[in-house]
Amino acid sequence: MSQAPVPKGPGIPGLIFEESLVFEMGSPGRKAYSLPSCDVPEVEIETLLPPGEIREAIDELPELTELDVVRHFTRLSQWNFNIDSNFYPLGSCTMKYNPKINETLARLPGFAQHHPLTPDADAQGSLQLMFELQECLKTISGMDHVSLQPAAGAQGEFAGMLMIKAYHSAHGNPRKKVLLPDSAHGTNPASATLCGYKSVQLPSTAEGLIDVDKLEAAMDEETAAIMLTNPNTLGMFEKDILKITEIVHSKGGLVYCDGANLNAVMGITKMGDMGIDVLHINLHKTFSTPHGGGGPGAGPVCVADILEPYLPAPVVEKSGGKYLLNSDRPESVGKLKSFNGNFGMLLRAYAYIRTLGPEGIRQVAESAVLNANYIRAKLKDIFHLPFTGPSLHECVFNDKGQGITTMDFAKELIDHGFHPPTVYFPLIVKGALMIEPTETESKETLDSFIETMQAIAKKGQEDAESFHDAPRLSKVSRPDEAQAARNPKLRWVTNATDS
């Protein structure tokens, strides 16, 4: 009897190996490298450093060959999912493809081996790149000034709120409150709190937008700013943005825009034209630098003229045909991190922008919106849309009327080779499924995802119980998430026992 052919598709797994912790592997005496004898006389470390600067001995470090180490980490990599494997529709995260030419450029020795303490006179190429990236971001955003220093979006937020506080303090009233829509990213109230502000939530309208009447009622001269996202976290453009900024400015407040969703509108409209005073940009989203397992990111902060004195120091400037880092900024909110931003990410973003050019930047936004609306149109008759107004780069469904839960959909998608969408966010949508395809996906990929979602929904109505143990093909199925959050085990302990 002939065997049925194995179907081709992203959900068909290869071999997945069991793997021990690296600390549980190896054997005494194994070595990865054989080094020549040291010709420098040995000195007891205690004669060089005080006791407080000498770490305790590390017991039971694993001893392995180079092959052991290579195989260990290669096998671990097979447990992972990444954008180079398949579709990654994680809403609000813009998981677009990272062009490999950017990786090649980032590894050029002149950049990769450039020490951050190199004197300005010997760092002209790197400083020129940073200066020109600032100019690109100013053009795209419509803002007046840029700092490349923030290392992530949340740090860009924090920098923006620090500058807002410095501005109000310089004008005699630091103010006490910050207004936030109920659909805001969680980092927004966190950044406001870190700067000493009380967060006041604004409920959205039935359309999922900022309620202008409620904003007007809440806005007073003790309100430092509103923190908003445009498009918002429902993927919807705030059509009253000019009225919103007018209301806030009329009471002396400032407008902070979270640039998380810039991918939907860049090259089409500019935040500066909307009356935005502060904007952070996620280079690791909009401008294709790798998300990299949680880092490194890059969150440049862009400001209007009135906030320029408060930009983090130093800033990259051009004077007399030379580029320099200017730290002589007495009103600056100070330095946010060591050195001058995550330079490798800045380089990749610069290459991406220069490769695309103005027309390409606009096409990115148009294609991102087209892809998201294609998915929305194909799924809206099966999945409930809690907000039915026009959406841009992402679409938000929920599990209303389905036979299974949002979490069941997410886990089942893993068995079909897709990363799950963002689930249960934004918080104003119960059972949310937030899908963002980005511009880099083909129609064939989108169709495959759509067909899979339709098939899961159909089976969920017929046999909901069969989904409760999904995923079945991944290395890990459904961990006890509550226990993992309450009793995390984040480091190896010798002879550890389960508690």
C-alpha positions in Angstrom: 0.0 0.0 0.0 1.4 3.4 -1.0 1.7 6.0 1.7 -0.3 9.2 1.4 1.9 12.2 0.5 2.7 14.5 3.4 0.9 17.8 2.7 3.0 20.9 2.3 2.3 23.8 4.6 3.7 25.9 7.4 2.0 23.8 10.1 3.7 20.5 9.3 6.5 20.2 12.0 9.9 18.9 11.6 11.9 17.1 14.3 11.6 18.7 17.7 14.2 17.5 20.2 14.0 17.2 23.9 16.7 19.2 25.5 18.3 19.5 28.9 19.4 22.7 30.5 22.9 23.5 29.6 23.8 23.2 33.3 22.7 19.6 33.2 25.0 18.7 30.3 28.7 18.0 29.8 31.3 16.3 31.8 34.4 17.5 33.9 37.4 18.1 31.7 35.6 18.8 28.4 36.8 21.9 26.7 35.6 24.0 23.7 39.0 25.6 23.1 42.6 24.8 23.9 44.5 28.0 24.7 48.2 28.5 24.6 50.0 28.9 27.9 49.8 32.4 29.4 53.1 34.2 29.4 51.8 36.8 31.9 52.7 36.1 35.5 49.6 35.1 37.6 48.6 37.5 40.4 46.1 36.7 43.1 43.0 38.8 42.4 42.7 39.7 46.1 45.9 41.7 45.8 44.3 43.9 43.0 40.7 44.4 44.1 38.9 45.0 47.4 36.6 42.1 48.6 33.4 43.9 47.7 34.4 43.9 44.0 35.2 40.2 43.8 32.3 37.9 43.0 31.9 34.6 44.7 33.0 31.5 43.0 30.5 30.0 40.5 30.0 26.4 41.3 29.1 23.7 38.8 29.5 25.7 35.5 29.0 23.2 32.7 32.0 21.9 30.8 31.2 21.2 27.2 32.9 20.9 23.8 32.2 23.5 21.1 30.0 20.9 19.3 28.0 20.3 22.4 27.3 24.1 22.7 26.4 24.5 19.0 24.0 21.6 19.0 22.4 22.7 22.2 21.5 26.2 21.0 20.6 25.0 17.5 18.1 22.5 18.9 16.7 25.2 21.2 16.2 27.5 18.2 13.9 24.9 16.7 11.4 25.5 19.4 11.1 29.2 18.5 8.9 31.0 16.0 10.1 34.0 14.1 9.2 36.3 11.2 11.6 34.5 8.9 9.6 31.3 9.5 6.0 32.4 8.8 3.2 34.9 9.2 3.4 36.8 12.5 0.1 38.9 12.8 0.8 40.2 16.3 -1.5 43.3 16.5 0.0 46.6 17.7 3.5 45.2 17.2 4.1 45.6 13.4 6.0 42.4 12.9 7.2 43.2 9.4 10.1 41.4 7.6 13.6 42.7 8.5 15.5 43.1 5.2 18.8 41.3 5.3 20.6 44.0 3.4 20.3 46.0 6.6 22.0 43.3 8.5 24.9 43.3 6.0 25.3 47.1 6.4 25.2 46.9 10.2 28.1 44.5 10.1 30.4 46.8 8.0 33.6 47.0 10.1 33.6 50.8 10.2 30.2 50.8 11.9 30.3 47.5 13.9 33.7 48.2 15.4 33.2 51.9 16.1 33.7 52.5 19.9 31.0 54.8 21.3 33.7 56.9 23.1 35.5 57.7 19.8 36.2 61.4 19.6 33.8 63.3 17.3 36.6 64.2 14.9 37.2 60.4 14.3 33.5 59.5 14.2 32.3 61.7 11.4 30.7 58.8 9.4 28.7 57.5 12.2 27.6 61.0 13.4 26.7 61.9 9.8 24.4 58.8 9.6 22.8 59.8 12.9 22.3 63.4 11.8 20.8 62.3 8.5 18.5 59.8 10.3 17.3 62.7 12.5 16.5 64.7 9.4 14.6 61.8 7.8 12.5 61.3 10.9 11.8 65.0 11.0 10.5 64.9 7.4 8.4 61.8 8.0 6.9 63.0 11.2 6.5 66.7 10.5 8.2 67.5 13.8 10.9 70.1 14.4 13.6 68.3 16.4 14.7 64.7 17.2 16.7 62.8 19.8 17.9 59.3 18.9 18.9 58.4 22.4 15.8 56.5 23.8 16.5 52.7 23.6 12.9 51.6 23.3 9.4 53.0 22.7 8.6 53.1 26.4 11.8 55.0 27.1 10.8 57.4 24.3 7.5 57.9 26.0 9.3 58.5 29.3 11.6 61.0 27.6 8.6 62.8 26.1 6.8 63.1 29.4 9.9 64.3 31.2 10.2 67.1 28.6 6.5 68.0 29.1 7.1 68.2 32.8 10.2 70.3 32.3 8.3 72.6 30.0 5.5 73.2 32.5 7.9 73.6 35.4 9.8 76.2 33.5 6.5 78.1 33.0 5.8 78.0 36.7 3.2 75.2 37.0 4.3 71.6 36.6 0.6 70.5 36.7 -0.8 67.3 38.1 -2.7 65.2 35.6 -2.4 63.4 32.3 -5.4 62.4 30.2 -5.4 59.0 28.5 -8.0 57.2 26.3 -9.3 53.9 27.7 -7.7 52.2 24.7 -4.2 53.4 25.4 -1.1 51.2 25.6 -0.3 50.2 29.1 3.1 51.9 29.0 1.3 55.3 28.6 0.0 55.5 32.2 3.2 54.0 33.4 5.3 56.7 31.8 3.0 59.4 33.2 3.2 57.9 36.7 7.0 57.7 36.6 7.0 61.5 35.9 4.8 62.1 38.9 1.5 62.6 37.2 -2.0 61.2 38.0 -3.5 59.4 35.0 -7.1 60.2 34.2 -8.9 57.8 31.8 -11.2 59.1 29.1 -13.9 56.7 27.9 -14.1 56.1 24.2 -17.2 56.8 22.1 -19.4 54.0 20.7 -17.2 54.4 17.5 -14.0 53.6 19.5 -12.6 57.1 19.2 -11.8 59.8 21.8 -14.9 61.5 23.1 -14.3 65.2 22.3 -17.1 66.3 24.7 -15.6 64.3 27.6 -12.1 65.6 26.8 -13.3 69.2 26.9 -15.0 68.6 30.3 -11.9 66.9 31.7 -9.3 69.4 30.3 -8.2 72.1 32.8 -5.1 74.1 33.7 -3.9 71.3 36.0 -3.7 68.9 33.1 -0.2 68.7 31.7 -1.0 66.7 28.6 -3.1 64.1 26.8 -1.3 60.9 25.7 -2.9 59.4 22.6 -2.2 57.1 19.7 -3.2 57.9 16.1 -4.3 55.6 14.6 -5.5 54.3 17.9 -5.1 50.7 19.3 -8.3 49.7 17.5 -6.6 50.6 14.2 -8.9 53.6 13.8 -7.9 57.1 12.8 -8.9 59.8 15.3 -10.9 61.9 12.9 -11.3 64.7 15.4 -7.5 65.0 16.0 -7.4 68.7 15.1 -10.2 69.5 17.5 -8.5 67.4 20.2 -5.2 69.2 20.0 -7.0 72.6 19.9 -8.9 71.8 23.2 -5.7 70.7 24.9 -3.7 73.7 23.7 -6.4 76.1 24.7 -5.8 75.2 28.4 -2.0 75.3 28.0 -1.6 71.6 27.8 0.6 69.6 25.4 -0.2 66.6 23.2 1.9 63.5 23.3 1.4 61.0 20.5 2.5 57.4 20.9 4.0 56.5 17.5 3.3 52.8 17.8 1.0 52.9 14.7 3.0 55.2 12.5 3.2 52.4 9.9 -0.4 53.1 8.9 0.1 56.8 7.9 3.7 57.6 7.2 4.2 59.3 3.9 0.5 60.1 3.9 0.1 62.5 6.8 2.3 64.1 9.4 1.9 64.2 13.2 3.3 67.7 13.3 0.5 68.9 11.0 -2.0 67.6 13.6 -0.8 69.8 16.4 1.3 67.0 18.1 4.0 68.4 20.5 5.8 65.1 21.3 6.0 61.9 19.3 8.1 58.8 19.9 8.8 56.4 17.0 9.5 52.7 17.3 12.3 52.0 14.8 11.9 48.3 15.7 8.4 48.3 14.3 7.8 51.0 11.7 11.3 51.0 10.3 12.1 47.3 10.2 14.8 46.9 12.8 14.6 43.5 14.5 12.5 43.1 17.6 15.2 40.8 18.7 13.6 38.8 21.5 12.7 41.8 23.5 15.6 44.1 22.5 17.4 46.0 21.5 14.8 48.5 20.4 15.1 52.1 19.5 12.5 54.8 20.3 13.6 58.2 19.0 11.6 61.1 20.4 10.5 64.0 18.1 9.3 67.3 19.4 8.0 70.7 18.4 10.1 73.8 18.7 8.8 74.7 22.2 10.3 71.5 23.6 13.7 71.6 21.9 15.6 73.0 24.9 14.6 69.9 26.9 15.7 67.2 24.5 17.9 64.5 26.1 21.6 65.3 25.9 23.7 65.0 23.9 22.2 65.7 20.5 23.8 65.3 17.1 24.4 68.6 15.4 26.1 69.9 12.3 28.3 73.0 12.4 30.8 74.3 9.9 30.6 71.1 7.8 31.4 68.9 10.8 29.2 66.7 12.9 29.3 66.8 16.7 27.6 65.6 19.9 26.4 68.6 21.8 26.1 68.1 25.6 26.0 71.8 26.5 22.2 71.9 27.0 21.4 73.4 30.4 17.7 72.8 30.2 17.9 69.2 29.0 16.1 66.5 30.9 19.5 64.8 30.9 21.0 61.6 29.6 18.7 58.5 29.3 21.2 55.8 28.7 24.9 55.2 28.3 26.3 56.5 25.0 24.0 57.7 22.3 21.2 55.3 21.5 21.3 51.7 20.1 23.4 52.6 17.2 23.1 49.3 15.3 19.3 49.8 15.2 19.7 53.4 14.1 21.9 52.2 11.2 19.4 49.6 10.1 16.5 52.1 10.2 18.5 54.6 8.2 19.3 52.0 5.5 15.6 51.0 5.3 14.4 54.7 4.9 17.1 55.5 2.3 16.3 52.3 0.4 12.6 53.0 0.2 12.7 56.8 -0.4 9.6 59.0 0.0 7.4 57.1 -2.5 8.4 53.7 -0.9 7.6 55.0 2.5 4.1 56.0 1.4 3.6 52.7 -0.4 4.5 50.8 2.9 1.6 52.5 4.6 -0.8 52.0 1.8 0.0 48.3 1.5 -0.2 47.8 5.3 -3.7 49.3 5.3 -4.7 47.3 2.2 -3.6 44.0 3.8 -5.4 44.6 7.1 -8.6 45.6 5.3 -8.4 42.5 3.1 -8.3 40.3 6.2 -11.1 42.3 7.8 -13.3 42.0 4.7 -12.8 38.2 4.4 -13.4 37.5 8.1 -16.1 40.0 9.1 -19.0 37.7 8.3 -17.6 35.0 10.6 -16.0 37.0 13.4 -17.7 39.8 15.4 -16.4 43.4 14.9 -17.0 45.3 18.1 -16.3 48.6 16.3 -17.5 48.8 12.7 -16.0 52.1 11.6 -13.1 52.3 9.1 -9.8 50.8 10.3 -6.3 51.2 8.9 -3.3 48.9 9.5 -4.9 46.4 11.9 -8.4 45.0 12.7 -9.8 43.9 16.0 -12.4 41.1 16.2 -13.5 39.2 19.3 -14.9 35.7 20.1 -18.5 36.7 20.5 -20.7 34.1 18.9 -17.9 31.6 18.5 -17.9 28.1 19.8 -14.5 28.5 21.3 -12.6 31.3 23.1 -10.0 33.7 21.9 -7.3 31.7 23.6 -8.5 28.6 21.8 -8.1 30.3 18.5 -4.6 31.6 19.4 -3.4 28.2 20.5 -4.9 26.3 17.6 -3.2 28.7 15.1 0.2 27.5 16.4 -0.6 24.0 15.2 -1.2 25.5 11.7 2.1 27.2 11.6 0.9 30.8 12.4 1.9 33.0 15.3 -1.3 34.0 17.2 -2.6 37.5 16.9 -2.5 39.7 20.0 -5.2 38.5 22.3 -7.3 40.3 25.0 -6.0 43.7 24.0 -7.1 46.5 23.7 -8.8 46.0 27.1 -12.0 47.8 26.0 -12.7 44.8 23.7 -13.7 41.7 25.6 -12.1 38.6 24.0 -10.1 40.7 21.6 -8.3 39.2 18.6 -6.0 41.9 17.2 -4.6 41.2 13.8 -1.9 43.3 12.1 -0.5 41.7 8.9 1.9 44.6 7.9 2.8 45.4 4.3 5.3 42.7 3.7 2.9 39.7 3.5 1.7 38.4 0.1 -1.9 37.7 -0.8 -1.2 34.0 -0.8 0.0 34.2 2.8 -3.1 36.2 3.8 -5.4 33.8 2.1 -3.8 30.9 3.9 -4.3 32.6 7.2 -7.9 33.6 6.4 -8.7 30.0 5.3 -7.2 28.7 8.5 -9.2 31.1 10.7 -12.4 30.1 8.9 -11.7 26.4 9.3 -11.0 26.8 13.0 -14.2 28.8 13.5 -16.2 26.1 11.7 -14.7 23.3 13.7 -15.1 25.3 16.9 -18.9 25.3 16.4 -18.9 21.5 15.8 -16.4 20.2 18.4 -15.2 22.8 20.9 -13.8 20.2 23.3 -11.1 19.2 20.8 -9.4 22.6 21.1 -8.7 22.5 24.8 -5.4 20.7 24.4 -4.0 22.8 21.5 -1.3 23.3 20.4 -0.4 19.7 20.0 2.6 20.1 17.6 4.7 22.6 19.5 7.3 21.8 22.0 5.2 23.3 24.8 1.5 23.1 24.8 -0.5 25.1 27.5 1.6 26.0 30.5 -0.1 26.9 33.7 0.1 30.7 33.1 -1.2 31.7 36.5 1.4 29.5 38.2 4.2 30.8 35.9 3.2 34.4 36.8 3.0 33.8 40.5 5.9 31.4 41.0 8.4 32.1 38.2 11.5 30.0 38.1 13.9 32.2 36.2 17.3 30.8 37.1 18.9 27.4 37.6 19.5 26.2 41.1 21.6 23.2 42.0 19.5 20.2 43.1 16.3 22.4 43.0 13.1 20.6 43.9 9.6 21.5 42.8 7.8 23.7 45.4 
